[in-house]
Amino acid sequence: METSKLQKSLQKLNIQDVNKGTSTGSKSFGNGELIASYSPVDGKLIGKVISTTKQDYEKVIESAQKAFTTWRLVPAPQRGEIVRQFGDKLRELKQPLGELVSYEMGKSLQEGLGEVQEMIDICDFAVGLSRQLHGLTMHSERPGHRMYEQYHSLGIVGIISAFNFPVAVWSWNTALAWICGDVCVWKASEKAPLCSIACQHIIANILKENNLPEGISCIVNGDYKVGEFMTTDKRIPLISATGSIKMGKIVAKTVAERLGRSLLELGGNNAIIITPNADLKISIIGAVFGAVGTAGQRCTSTRRLIIHESMYEQVKNTLVDAYKQLRIGNPLDEKNHVGPLIDKDAVKMYENALKKVVEEGGNLLVEGGVLKGEGYESGCYVKPAIAEAKNAFEIVQHETFAPILYLIKYSGEVENAIEIQNGVVQGLSSAIMTTNLREAEKFLSVAGSDCGIANVNIGTSGAEIGGAFGGEKETGGGRESGSDAWKIYMRRQTNTINYTSNLPLAQGIKFDL
Ligand code: NAD
């Protein structure tokens, strides 16, 4: 993509001028240090944002609290109407926002546009949901009594997000939180801060046009220290945090100390099982896309391939051939399959992992390496690698956020493969490639995959909005997006109404005066 075209797109998002600050609605302010955002695509400075000081933070929370008292009284379908307008605006701005995601984060343009599409999809989902948000009614044991439950708005939702989905994760949370009557304060990743400024501009204009309080959507900028303002803050009943397991363990403890609620979406160590009954063609496409898409920087990226010994050589050779076709380069150029890693620290982690797997006895089938020269000036482009490994290797047990795929052999029945697949601390996404009904059903059964996502004949990445998204074990147990994930954004109340002139007590207790 030409630079001038990209600049025009950035202008459309109004993020051209540097030094954007903390924001409540459309007001931008801030007194903290500047955070520079460099593109991993070409190493150039895109812009700077002002980090949020404690004083700035207090202003934001005040504004959010004030907005909540109004917003919770707006009927849910009318809140849905605001989310509908937001979704429409995203449709209009899909191309420039997708380009910004691709340029600031480094994923391919197709994936950047896909991320904005996810935002649009969750808005549509939330609009429909705004006419539901239903509780149950139940029969009371007492005569002349009615019992039911209802869901009320919770308050401020604090959103802490990771760099790799710099816009979608926010919208998965906000679209639902807004229709639930909550207000949101977002701390985006310090590695992709301009994406959050662009999103804030879009929603702030919609709130203004509708004469709604600006504090319904707020952003704060900065690193983990700004995140800690939120996790320690009793005024925020729900913290939704997406990121590494290391971060999640700290956030969970901090929020639990004040008995707050947390929704955790943490790291994965996702595997595809390839059984003797697999369709090889779709298995290879699923594995390659899962391993190298977004340069291996998806929480659902395929990290491990667990292959039956009878298929092992064939799968291995086909994969090695497939990797030779991969084009690595500028992600805004649609001819390329693999873009850069987010920064040079990520490159170091990738190099360390490759060193470590060899030290532990692994065998590199496709050697990696950092690319240098024209087009690779940012120093963030690496070659996708494949290593033969054992599940017990320490490095295999760990999520390396880079395009490294480990091949693991299994023998005997599918149960053996499932045991390997479950033999990690993470529990996000999993898949089996098989045309055998018994194998597929075993994998999906209670004794099968222990992950939050379990797929048959598709890869580990690329979840749809309609289902609840999240994982078990050290992935954190949170669920976002579809199904009934909205319930965490509301508080549940059970109501019992007596429409008689008597006061019968529950459990048959007598209390006569
Ligand atoms: P990270 O943990 O380094 O940072 C994530 C966010 O947490 C950032 O905004 C950061 O500033 C903040 N943070 C860090 N420490 C904090 C603390 N102590 N208190 C408050 N906030 C804190 O993660 P990253 O490198 O940006 O993202 C990659 C990780 O995110 C991977 O592990 C990936 O699997 C995971 N991820 C998970 C999902 C999911 O849905 N399960 C989705 C995307 C990414």
Residues whose N, C-alpha, C, O or C-beta is under 5 A from the ligand:
A	BS01	NAD	I160 S161 A162 F163 K187 A188 S189 E190 G222 D223 Y224 G227 E228 T242 G243 S244 I245 M247 I250 E265 L266 G267 G268 R298 C299
